[in-house]
Each structure stands twice: as C-alpha cells, then as structure tokens.
Amino acid sequence: MLKADLHMHTRYSFDCTTTPESMVKRCHKLGINCIAVADHGTVEGALRVKEIAPFRVIVAEEVLTPLGEIMGMFLTEQIPSNISVDEAVRRIKDQNGLVCLPHPFDSMRGINNRGFGEIMKLLPQIDVIEVFNARAMHLGNSNGKALAFATEHKLLMSAGSDAHTPGEIGHAYVEMPEFEDIAGFRQSLAQGQIHGHHTCPMIHVVSTLKTLKKRILR
C-alpha cells in the first residue's frame, strides 16, 4: 500500500524554503512513499525531487488564475501562472494531466469563494477534489464542504499536507493501492482512505516570514 501525501511544496515555491533533499529525507522517515510536489507556478522542484526520490513522485503544479489556484497533476512541463481558468485547464489536459481543485472551499484560497457558479461550470473538467488540506482553516469547515461536494458529484478525492516546511509533511495523506500510470492512479485513488489532522494556523505566519526573507535576499 502507498501512503500518499498529494500536495506539498519545495523551495522553488515563492513561499517555501524546503529543499528537495530534506523533503525526501522527511518522507522516508515518516513512511510517505508517494507524493505530489505542486509548487506555485513551476514544476522545477517536482522534477528535482523526482530525480532523487526512491519512491513515486507525481509532478504537479499550482497554477494561479483570477479565480484561485488550479492544480495540474502528472505534468510534463510548466504552465504559466496568471492565466484564465479555462486556459489552465486546457494546458493541463493538453499534457494528459489531471485537473485537481486544491482547498476549493478555503475562505482565503479557495476557487469556490470567487463564485459557486464558477466551480459548477468547471465540474465536467474536474478530475480530483482535495477533500482534506492540512493547512485549510478550521473556520468554515472548508474540508468538510469539499468532502460533501466531491461525494455529491462522485469525484475522486485526494488529501495533502500542503507542506511548506518539512515538519508539516504527512499531516494529511491517502492510503491507497500501488499504481503504474494515470489510469491506475484513478483506480487506486478511488479505493483510497483519507487520513489527516490540521496543521497549527500559526504556520501561515512562518510562511509569510519566509516569503519576505526570500524577497529581501533577491
């Protein structure tokens, strides 16, 4: 069985300093043996982790759109940020990737909060809904809303720590069977069991400080 944390970040994200090497080391310590590295606006970190990890790495990316973030999974090349939702989805599909909505009901970051009609228009293109994000705020029960939405519309469900520091890795994961390709991933995820707990909200302060530090150093 796989213990899959399907949302995490490396130093290639603007708000993270986790190195690929420290990520792999932490995953190995925790028994995390499948990950999706979804940096903001780049696949460079994911490709680097894939080079050095002794376990399965899904190359992903969080693409910023005017309505919030769209995650592409199983990508082969980078997708630019600040493009429309339709363009982001098209570029993901052109790579035969999967469209995932990360933290869709989060009050600060969720695409749904820009208008419920928008998420409904996207519905035919959505492959996966992240139903447990360890960084999602308790207030508003955003994870519960995502679970209810995915259940109602019979969508595949994922979970991830959204880790921006090594200590957060594994705070949420899916226990799922092994798979070999995207079709196998779909089948495996459909059989998955979600596990997770919320990360302390103060971690957002840490991320903000790291972002400021990186900007100053640049």
N, C-alpha and C positions, 0 to 999 in steps of 0.2 A: 504493500500500500504506500501511497505517496502522502506526505504531509506538505501541502502546497500553500505557501503564502503568495497570493496572487496580486500583490500590489506593494512595491517598495521602491526606494529611491537611492541614488548614489550621488557623489559629489558633482556629477555632471548636471544635476538639477541646481537651479539658482539658489535654492534654499536648503541645501544639504551639503554636508562635508564627509559623508561616509565613503570610504574608498572601496573599490571592488574587492580588494583583498580582505578587508575587515568584514565585509558583508559575507563573503564565502566562509570565513572562519567562524563567524557567529552562527550561520545556518548549520554548519557542520556540528557545532557544539549542541545545538537545540534539536537536531534530527530533522531539520527542514530540508527536504530533498527534491523540491520542485519550487521554483519561484518565477514570478513575472516582474521584471525590472521595468518600471514605467516612469522614466524621468520626464520632467517637463520640457517639451519641445525638442527632444533629442533621443536618439537610440544609441548614442556613442557609449554611454555607460553600460547599457544592457549587452552590447556586443562585446565589451571588455570583460564583463562578468562571465559571459558565455564561453569566452576563450579559456578562462582559468578554473571554472567551477567543475567539480567532479560529479555534478548532478544536473538535472534538466533545468534549463533556463529558457523562459519564454521572452522573446524580445518584444517589448511593448513601449508605448509612449502615451503620455497625457498631452493631448492637443488642445490648446486654449482656443475657444471660439467665443463669439459675442454672447452666447447663451450659457457658457460654462465649459467644463472640461469633458472631452470625449476621449476614451482610451481605446487605442488600437492594439490588438494582441496578435502575435505571430507575424510581426512586420519584418520586412527585409530592407527597408530604407526609411530614412527620416521623413516626417511630414511637417511642414512649416506650421507655426502657431499663428494665431490671429487671422484665421480663415473662417469662412462660414461653416455652420454645422453640416450643411449638405456637401460642401467641398471636403470636409474632414472625413465624412462617411464614405464618399466616393473614393478618396485616396486610400482609405483602409481596405475597402472592397477590391480595389484595383490590385492590391497586393495579396489578395485571397486571405486577408486577415479577418479577425472577428471584431465587431463593434461592441464595446463594453461601456456601460454608464457607471462611472465610479461615484460613490457617495451622492446619488441623484437627488436625495431629499435633504441634504445637509443645508442648514439655514445660511451658511456662509459661502458654500462652494457648489451647491447642487444645481444641476441644469433645470430641475423642475421648478425651482424658485423663481425662474425667469418667465414662467407661464406654463400651466399644466397642458395647455393646448399644444405647446411645442413638443413635449415629450410624447404626447399621443400621436403627433404627426410622424415622429421618428420610429414609432413602435414596429413597423414592418422591417426596419433595418437593424433593430437591436438584436444582438445575439446573446449578450450576457448582462445581467444586472448585479452589481456589487451590493449584496444584502447585509454584509457586516464589514464596516470600515472601523478599525480600532481608534482612529483619530476623530471620528464623527462625534459631534457634540451630543451629550445626553439629552439636552433640552430639545424638545420637539420630537423625540423618538424617531430620528431620521432612519436608523437602521430598521426599525420595525415597519415603517412606512414602505421602505424599499422591499422588504420581505413580502409584505402584503401585495404590493404591486406586481412583483415577479410571480408570485403564486397565482394571482388573478389572471395574468396574461400568459401563464405557462412558459416562462422564460428561464433559461439556465441561470443558476445563482452562484456567485463567487464570493470570496472573502479575502481580505488582505489587511495587513498591519498598517499600510501606508507609511511604513517606517522611514523616517528621515534621520534616525540615529540607530546605531547597532543595537542598542538596548531595547528598541521597540520591535525588532524582528520577531515574528512568531506570535505576536499578540492576537492575531487572527489568522486562521488558515482553514483549508478544506482538506479533509481526509478523503482520499479518492483513489480508485484503482490506477495502475500504470496505464500509460497510453503511448502510442508511437507517432501519431500525426494529428492534424487538426480534427479530423473526423473522430478519431479515437478520444481526443480531448473532450469533445462534446459528449460522447457517450459516458466517459468517465466522470465528468463534472455532474452529469445528470444523476449519478449514483452517489455523489459526494455528501459528506456530513460536515456542516459548518461548526467551527469552534472559534471562540474568541472572547476577549474581555477588553474593555475600554482602556485606552492609554490616558494617563493623567492629563487634563486640559492644559496644565502649565507647560507641556511640551511645545505648544504653539509659541510661547514666549521664547523658548530656546531656538526654535526655527527662525523666528524673526531676528534674533540677535545674530544668528549665523548668516542670514541673508545680508544684514547690514555690514557685517565684518567682511564678507566676500566682496561687496560693492566697494568698500573703502580700500581693500587691498588691490582691487583692479584699478 
